[in-house]
Amino acid sequence: MSMPSRKWFRFRIATLLAAFLVLFCVLVFRAFHLQIMTGKTYKNLADQQHKKALQLHPERGIIFDRNGEKLAASILADSVFADPSKIDNVHEAAAQLAAVTGQPKKTIAQQISKSKNFCWVARMITPAQSEQIKNLKLEGVYLIQEPKRFYPNRELAGQIIGFVGMDSNGLEGLEMRYDSYLRGEPEKILWGRDARGKKLYLPERSVAKKDEQLNLVLTLDSRIQHAVESNLKEAVLRTRARGGFIIVMDPRTGEILAMANSPVFNPNAYASATADNKRNKAITDCFDPGSTFKPFLVAAAIEEGIVQETDRFYCENGAYRVANATFHEANRKRYGVLTVREVLKYSSNIGSVKISEKLGREKFHRYIRDFGFGRKTNIELPGEIAGLLRPWQNWTQVDTSTVAFGQGISVTAIQLVSALSAIANDGVLMQPHIVKKFVDANGQTVREFAPTAVRRVISADTARRMTTMLTNVVGEEGGTGKNAALVNVDVAGKTGTAQKFDFANKRFSSERVRTSFMGFFPSENPRFVMLVSIDEPQLHKWGGQAAAPVFKSISQQLIRCFEHDIWETPPVQEQEINTGTKIQLVSTPAVIPAASAAVTEEEAVMPDFRGMTVRQALKAAQEKGIEMKVSGSGWASSQKPAPGSPLKGNRTCAVSFSTGD
């Protein structure tokens, strides 16, 4: 038998080398496929088999008031979870955990039994409970910290701020409205496990990113909010009322400085609160405004040139028939002839009806819409409603008459205070807003919300004339708002008492009423607009009795706290609105421009302003053509230059006012 040839050996070697090369290429391709092309997929599959991930809820951004006071923040609280694979005696462990957490033993046992590797036992427990859990030293039971929402001021602005659920999602109020801004990225914890799912080591937390959520800065002032809530609570108790609400607004900017509801709501205990208490009724509930609606009727009639303040109306001695309805004055009053000014001062229903007849339903409806009624204000709070305003084409003659004194139309509190702010702001309606800006974790402003003018509703002249008439409602003898009057500070305002509709008997109730007072001060340079509304008082069932004293009490506190700001001359601001016309957004400054007329020898010395009120001094200065700079409040106590000083071309006087305290 012959030996294989050399050629055959070469062929075998070449074949083996080729096979080895092919095998090597296959292995390289397979490795490339596994590591590069499908590596991520297989890694994810492996992680799913060998690692367990738990997503923890993120820490939320802080909510501040305008002065940096924390209204909502996150704190770390311990939560209890269990690994059932490491618990030998489920019922014994459940009994010990139940004794600490207060949960039923059966519930805990069921949670552990139906889970393989993980189950929550109790979320966000107290520090004392956490210490007791540690002392139990139960195998398979662990503690982990989670962020818990905390409201340090308890009920303060509770319905406005809202609350956060156990899953860290905002459920009401600003917490819900700006949930996506306040909530950061979730944090994950990972732990390994073997093929049977048993844990191999304790979990490790991922590094949380602290700068992804934003902090919210509100226009609310905690000091004002506290004063408002305290006075509202006292008023509800004093009048034995069902509840109420108060809003304080800056008419120049539309900023909400306070918004209070009664009954109150504590977001820290949201689970035990009723749905009714959680609701922010100042924006979610509508009501008949009653006589607080009359100023808007008169403003429309004056703006249209249909009436003047001195026009006289015969008020029929208390009974006036329109179509098939007879209208009466409140409290069965009987008036003869009243001027338009007196119609507001005495709150005459019949006088208002006659003004509405001259104005006409179409024009009246247009001004109602322009003042913001029948549409949402678009304030940054969830749940706002538009109120109820039927088309003017559907109004009967009786409908027009009832709307004139605030029945047959439903408004919200935020609409009412915004509309009055338009009168206080020289006729310009401002967009009400409660969010001032967003800031990041370093305090840097990310986005700021500037004051926004919606539209001019009435002229500045009409607004000032309305201010004078509303000031008479409060300041003159016999005015319905006299209980809101302040010492040495003029208040413009209007009372209102609206009967609530009795749906059972299909008529307006004489027993169930809503009493209100709305006003602004100082009349010459309004800084605060306030609406006080008391729902179903059992005592003092008139707006002048129940609501006006609350307005006065809060206003006195505001004057004490913000005396300098109230009398400080505001800068004149201008802003474009949708008409393209520049409008003035603030009230007339307290500084009165010097007159251009020639000055006689008799007027060539500085008058003596001492002992005058602010209003009296400003009026006297204006008559003399003197520019006055005001500081303080009360009576004029000193002035510079001194009384009798030669003017010598300098027609400016700085006057300090004091209450004498």
KAJO-V599052 format. One record per residue. RES is the residue in three letters. SS is DSSP state (2 for helix, 1 for strand, 0 for the rest). D_LAST is the distance of its C-alpha to the last C-alpha in Angstrom with 1 decimal. Layout:
BEGIN
res->(RES,RES)
ss->(SS,SS)
d_last->(D_LAST,D_LAST)
END
This chain:
BEGIN
res->(MET,SER,MET,PRO,SER,ARG,LYS,TRP,PHE,ARG,PHE,ARG,ILE,ALA,THR,LEU,LEU,ALA,ALA,PHE,LEU,VAL,LEU,PHE,CYS,VAL,LEU,VAL,PHE,ARG,ALA,PHE,HIS,LEU,GLN,ILE,MET,THR,GLY,LYS,THR,TYR,LYS,ASN,LEU,ALA,ASP,GLN,GLN,HIS,LYS,LYS,ALA,LEU,GLN,LEU,HIS,PRO,GLU,ARG,GLY,ILE,ILE,PHE,ASP,ARG,ASN,GLY,GLU,LYS,LEU,ALA,ALA,SER,ILE,LEU,ALA,ASP,SER,VAL,PHE,ALA,ASP,PRO,SER,LYS,ILE,ASP,ASN,VAL,HIS,GLU,ALA,ALA,ALA,GLN,LEU,ALA,ALA,VAL,THR,GLY,GLN,PRO,LYS,LYS,THR,ILE,ALA,GLN,GLN,ILE,SER,LYS,SER,LYS,ASN,PHE,CYS,TRP,VAL,ALA,ARG,MET,ILE,THR,PRO,ALA,GLN,SER,GLU,GLN,ILE,LYS,ASN,LEU,LYS,LEU,GLU,GLY,VAL,TYR,LEU,ILE,GLN,GLU,PRO,LYS,ARG,PHE,TYR,PRO,ASN,ARG,GLU,LEU,ALA,GLY,GLN,ILE,ILE,GLY,PHE,VAL,GLY,MET,ASP,SER,ASN,GLY,LEU,GLU,GLY,LEU,GLU,MET,ARG,TYR,ASP,SER,TYR,LEU,ARG,GLY,GLU,PRO,GLU,LYS,ILE,LEU,TRP,GLY,ARG,ASP,ALA,ARG,GLY,LYS,LYS,LEU,TYR,LEU,PRO,GLU,ARG,SER,VAL,ALA,LYS,LYS,ASP,GLU,GLN,LEU,ASN,LEU,VAL,LEU,THR,LEU,ASP,SER,ARG,ILE,GLN,HIS,ALA,VAL,GLU,SER,ASN,LEU,LYS,GLU,ALA,VAL,LEU,ARG,THR,ARG,ALA,ARG,GLY,GLY,PHE,ILE,ILE,VAL,MET,ASP,PRO,ARG,THR,GLY,GLU,ILE,LEU,ALA,MET,ALA,ASN,SER,PRO,VAL,PHE,ASN,PRO,ASN,ALA,TYR,ALA,SER,ALA,THR,ALA,ASP,ASN,LYS,ARG,ASN,LYS,ALA,ILE,THR,ASP,CYS,PHE,ASP,PRO,GLY,SER,THR,PHE,LYS,PRO,PHE,LEU,VAL,ALA,ALA,ALA,ILE,GLU,GLU,GLY,ILE,VAL,GLN,GLU,THR,ASP,ARG,PHE,TYR,CYS,GLU,ASN,GLY,ALA,TYR,ARG,VAL,ALA,ASN,ALA,THR,PHE,HIS,GLU,ALA,ASN,ARG,LYS,ARG,TYR,GLY,VAL,LEU,THR,VAL,ARG,GLU,VAL,LEU,LYS,TYR,SER,SER,ASN,ILE,GLY,SER,VAL,LYS,ILE,SER,GLU,LYS,LEU,GLY,ARG,GLU,LYS,PHE,HIS,ARG,TYR,ILE,ARG,ASP,PHE,GLY,PHE,GLY,ARG,LYS,THR,ASN,ILE,GLU,LEU,PRO,GLY,GLU,ILE,ALA,GLY,LEU,LEU,ARG,PRO,TRP,GLN,ASN,TRP,THR,GLN,VAL,ASP,THR,SER,THR,VAL,ALA,PHE,GLY,GLN,GLY,ILE,SER,VAL,THR,ALA,ILE,GLN,LEU,VAL,SER,ALA,LEU,SER,ALA,ILE,ALA,ASN,ASP,GLY,VAL,LEU,MET,GLN,PRO,HIS,ILE,VAL,LYS,LYS,PHE,VAL,ASP,ALA,ASN,GLY,GLN,THR,VAL,ARG,GLU,PHE,ALA,PRO,THR,ALA,VAL,ARG,ARG,VAL,ILE,SER,ALA,ASP,THR,ALA,ARG,ARG,MET,THR,THR,MET,LEU,THR,ASN,VAL,VAL,GLY,GLU,GLU,GLY,GLY,THR,GLY,LYS,ASN,ALA,ALA,LEU,VAL,ASN,VAL,ASP,VAL,ALA,GLY,LYS,THR,GLY,THR,ALA,GLN,LYS,PHE,ASP,PHE,ALA,ASN,LYS,ARG,PHE,SER,SER,GLU,ARG,VAL,ARG,THR,SER,PHE,MET,GLY,PHE,PHE,PRO,SER,GLU,ASN,PRO,ARG,PHE,VAL,MET,LEU,VAL,SER,ILE,ASP,GLU,PRO,GLN,LEU,HIS,LYS,TRP,GLY,GLY,GLN,ALA,ALA,ALA,PRO,VAL,PHE,LYS,SER,ILE,SER,GLN,GLN,LEU,ILE,ARG,CYS,PHE,GLU,HIS,ASP,ILE,TRP,GLU,THR,PRO,PRO,VAL,GLN,GLU,GLN,GLU,ILE,ASN,THR,GLY,THR,LYS,ILE,GLN,LEU,VAL,SER,THR,PRO,ALA,VAL,ILE,PRO,ALA,ALA,SER,ALA,ALA,VAL,THR,GLU,GLU,GLU,ALA,VAL,MET,PRO,ASP,PHE,ARG,GLY,MET,THR,VAL,ARG,GLN,ALA,LEU,LYS,ALA,ALA,GLN,GLU,LYS,GLY,ILE,GLU,MET,LYS,VAL,SER,GLY,SER,GLY,TRP,ALA,SER,SER,GLN,LYS,PRO,ALA,PRO,GLY,SER,PRO,LEU,LYS,GLY,ASN,ARG,THR,CYS,ALA,VAL,SER,PHE,SER,THR,GLY,ASP)
ss->(0,0,0,0,0,2,2,2,2,2,2,2,2,2,2,2,2,2,2,2,2,2,2,2,2,2,2,2,2,2,2,2,2,2,2,2,2,0,2,2,2,2,2,2,2,2,2,2,2,2,1,1,1,1,1,1,0,0,0,1,0,0,1,1,0,0,0,0,0,1,1,1,1,1,1,1,1,1,1,1,1,1,0,2,2,2,0,0,0,2,2,2,2,2,2,2,2,2,2,2,2,0,0,0,2,2,2,2,2,2,2,2,2,0,0,0,0,0,1,1,1,1,0,0,0,0,2,2,2,2,2,2,2,2,2,2,0,0,0,0,1,1,1,1,1,1,1,1,1,1,0,0,0,0,0,0,0,2,2,2,2,0,0,1,0,0,0,0,0,1,0,0,2,2,2,2,2,0,2,2,2,2,1,0,0,0,1,1,1,1,1,1,1,0,0,0,0,0,1,0,0,0,0,1,1,0,0,0,0,0,0,0,0,0,1,1,1,1,0,0,0,2,2,2,2,2,2,2,2,2,2,2,2,2,2,2,2,2,2,0,0,0,1,1,1,1,1,1,1,0,0,0,0,0,1,1,1,1,1,1,1,1,0,0,0,0,2,2,2,2,2,2,0,0,2,2,2,2,0,0,2,2,2,2,0,0,1,0,0,2,2,2,2,2,2,2,2,2,2,2,2,2,2,0,0,0,0,0,0,0,0,1,1,1,0,2,2,2,1,1,1,1,0,0,1,1,1,1,0,2,2,2,0,0,0,0,1,1,1,2,2,2,2,2,2,0,0,0,2,2,2,2,2,2,2,2,2,2,2,0,2,2,2,2,2,2,2,2,2,2,0,0,0,0,0,0,0,0,0,0,0,0,0,0,0,0,0,1,0,0,0,2,2,2,0,0,2,2,2,2,2,2,2,2,0,0,0,0,0,1,1,0,2,2,2,2,2,2,2,2,2,2,2,2,0,0,0,1,1,1,0,0,1,0,1,1,1,1,1,0,0,0,0,0,1,1,1,1,0,0,0,0,1,1,1,1,0,0,0,2,2,2,2,2,2,2,2,2,2,2,2,2,2,2,2,0,0,0,0,0,0,2,2,2,0,1,0,0,1,0,1,1,1,1,1,1,1,1,1,1,1,1,0,0,0,0,1,1,1,1,1,1,1,1,1,1,1,1,1,1,1,0,0,0,0,0,0,1,1,1,1,1,1,1,1,0,0,0,0,0,0,0,2,2,2,2,0,2,2,2,2,2,2,2,2,2,2,2,2,2,2,0,2,2,2,2,2,0,0,0,0,0,0,1,1,1,0,0,0,0,0,1,1,1,0,0,0,0,0,0,0,0,0,0,0,0,0,0,0,0,2,2,2,0,1,0,0,0,0,0,0,0,1,2,2,2,2,2,2,2,2,2,2,2,0,0,1,1,1,1,1,1,0,0,1,1,1,1,1,1,0,0,0,0,0,1,0,0,0,0,0,1,1,1,1,1,1,1,0,0,0)
d_last->(136.0,134.6,131.3,128.3,128.4,125.9,124.8,123.9,121.7,119.9,119.2,117.9,115.6,114.3,113.7,111.8,109.7,108.9,107.9,105.7,104.1,103.4,102.0,99.8,98.5,97.9,95.9,93.9,93.1,92.2,89.9,88.4,87.9,86.3,84.1,83.2,83.9,82.9,81.3,77.8,79.1,80.9,78.0,75.8,78.4,78.7,75.0,75.0,77.7,76.4,72.6,70.0,66.6,63.4,60.6,57.1,54.1,52.0,48.6,46.1,43.5,39.8,37.4,33.9,30.7,29.5,27.6,30.7,30.0,33.3,33.9,37.7,39.9,43.4,44.3,47.8,49.2,52.7,55.3,58.6,61.9,65.5,68.9,71.3,74.3,73.3,72.5,75.5,74.2,71.9,71.3,70.4,68.0,66.5,66.0,64.1,61.9,61.2,60.0,57.4,56.3,56.4,58.8,62.0,64.9,67.2,65.0,64.8,68.6,69.3,67.1,69.0,72.4,72.3,71.2,73.4,71.3,67.6,65.3,61.6,60.9,57.1,54.4,51.1,51.2,48.7,49.0,50.3,53.0,53.9,54.5,56.7,58.8,59.4,60.6,63.1,65.0,66.7,69.3,68.6,64.9,62.4,58.6,57.2,53.6,52.3,48.9,46.8,43.8,40.6,37.3,34.7,31.9,34.4,33.6,30.9,32.5,35.8,37.5,36.6,37.8,40.8,43.0,46.2,49.4,51.6,53.5,50.4,50.5,47.4,47.8,44.7,41.7,41.1,43.3,46.2,45.4,45.3,47.7,50.1,47.4,45.8,49.1,51.1,54.9,56.3,57.4,60.9,62.5,66.3,68.9,72.7,75.2,78.9,81.5,80.7,77.0,76.1,73.2,74.4,71.1,67.4,65.4,63.9,60.7,60.7,58.1,55.2,53.8,50.0,49.3,50.8,47.9,44.8,41.1,39.0,35.5,33.7,31.1,29.2,25.8,25.8,22.1,22.3,25.6,24.2,21.4,24.0,26.6,24.4,23.4,27.0,28.4,26.3,27.2,30.9,30.9,29.2,31.6,34.5,35.2,37.8,35.4,33.4,32.0,29.1,29.2,26.5,28.1,27.4,29.3,30.2,31.9,32.8,31.2,30.5,27.2,27.7,30.5,30.6,33.3,33.7,35.8,34.8,37.5,37.8,40.1,41.0,42.9,44.2,47.6,46.3,44.1,45.5,46.2,43.9,40.9,41.8,41.8,38.9,39.0,36.6,39.6,42.6,42.3,42.6,41.7,41.9,38.6,38.9,36.9,34.8,38.0,38.0,35.9,38.6,41.3,39.7,38.9,42.6,43.8,41.8,42.8,46.4,46.1,47.3,44.4,41.8,38.5,40.1,43.3,44.1,45.5,47.1,45.8,48.8,47.0,46.2,49.4,50.9,54.1,54.7,58.1,58.6,54.9,52.7,48.9,46.4,42.7,40.3,40.0,43.0,41.1,43.3,42.5,44.7,44.1,40.9,39.9,39.2,35.5,35.8,37.8,34.8,32.3,34.4,35.9,39.5,42.1,45.0,43.3,42.8,46.4,47.6,45.6,47.2,50.6,50.2,49.0,51.8,51.9,53.0,50.1,47.6,48.8,48.7,45.0,44.3,46.0,44.3,40.8,42.0,43.1,46.5,46.3,44.6,41.6,43.2,40.0,41.1,41.2,44.5,45.4,43.8,45.7,46.2,45.6,48.2,49.0,52.6,54.5,54.1,57.9,57.7,55.2,56.6,55.3,53.5,52.0,50.5,49.0,47.4,45.9,44.2,41.9,41.7,44.7,47.8,45.9,44.3,41.6,39.6,35.9,36.0,38.0,35.6,32.5,34.5,35.9,32.5,31.4,34.4,32.9,29.5,31.5,33.4,36.3,37.0,37.5,36.6,38.3,35.9,36.2,34.9,36.8,35.5,38.3,41.0,41.1,43.9,44.0,43.1,40.0,41.8,41.1,44.3,43.2,40.0,39.3,38.0,36.4,39.3,39.5,41.8,42.5,41.3,41.2,40.2,39.7,36.3,36.8,37.3,34.3,32.0,33.6,33.1,29.4,29.1,30.9,29.0,25.7,27.3,28.1,24.5,22.9,25.7,26.8,29.4,28.7,29.5,26.3,23.8,22.5,21.2,19.1,15.5,12.9,13.5,15.6,19.3,21.3,25.1,26.9,29.8,30.7,34.0,36.2,39.5,42.4,44.0,47.7,49.9,52.8,54.8,54.9,54.6,51.9,48.1,46.6,44.6,43.2,42.3,39.6,37.0,33.7,31.5,28.6,28.4,26.0,24.3,21.1,20.0,23.1,23.6,23.6,24.0,23.0,23.3,26.0,26.0,28.7,28.3,31.7,32.5,36.3,38.1,35.4,37.1,34.2,32.2,34.7,33.1,30.9,28.3,28.1,28.6,27.3,24.7,22.2,22.7,22.1,18.7,17.7,18.8,17.3,13.8,14.6,16.2,13.4,11.2,14.3,15.8,13.3,15.5,18.7,17.9,17.6,20.2,23.5,26.1,29.6,32.3,34.7,38.2,40.5,44.0,44.6,48.1,48.9,48.7,46.3,43.2,40.0,36.3,34.4,30.9,29.1,29.0,26.8,23.8,25.7,27.9,31.4,32.5,35.0,38.6,39.6,40.5,37.9,38.8,38.3,35.8,33.5,34.1,30.8,27.2,25.4,22.1,19.5,16.5,14.8,16.5,15.5,16.9,20.0,20.7,20.3,22.6,25.1,25.2,25.7,28.4,30.2,30.4,31.5,28.6,27.5,23.7,21.9,18.4,15.7,12.2,11.3,10.1,11.3,13.4,12.0,15.1,18.5,21.6,24.3,23.0,23.9,27.6,28.6,32.0,32.0,35.3,35.6,32.2,30.5,27.4,23.9,20.9,17.6,14.1,11.5,7.7,5.6,3.9,0.0)
END
